[in-house]
Amino acid sequence: MAPDGAPRTGHTLVDPSLPRGTTVHLWQDGRGQLVTTAPTDRAEGRIEAGLLAAGAALVAAAPVLGAGAFARARLDRRRLALWDRERDLVRPR
């Protein structure tokens, strides 16, 4: 049925192995096309949204964390080089 309650007819792809006269439940997608897959329920939608949000957060954080790790590695290398030079200056010969 259309949003206004009027009946609708149309064609869609179904499993060809179904016997003739089998009742097939159809839904309408966001574009108005008839589909045989049921829409997700509220719980599935929330889980899916949560997973997508977590994925988006990881994608957004990855460059920041990567840049931090790179900067830390460079600073550690520099610090160790300075300690080596200082040790060479104060170490007894």
Protein Blocks (a to p, Z undefined) as FASTA:
>chain_A
ZZkopacdddddddfkbcghiacdddddfkopacfbdcddfklmmmmmmmmmmmmmmmmm
mmmmmmmmmmmmmmmmmmmmmmmmmmmmmpcZZ
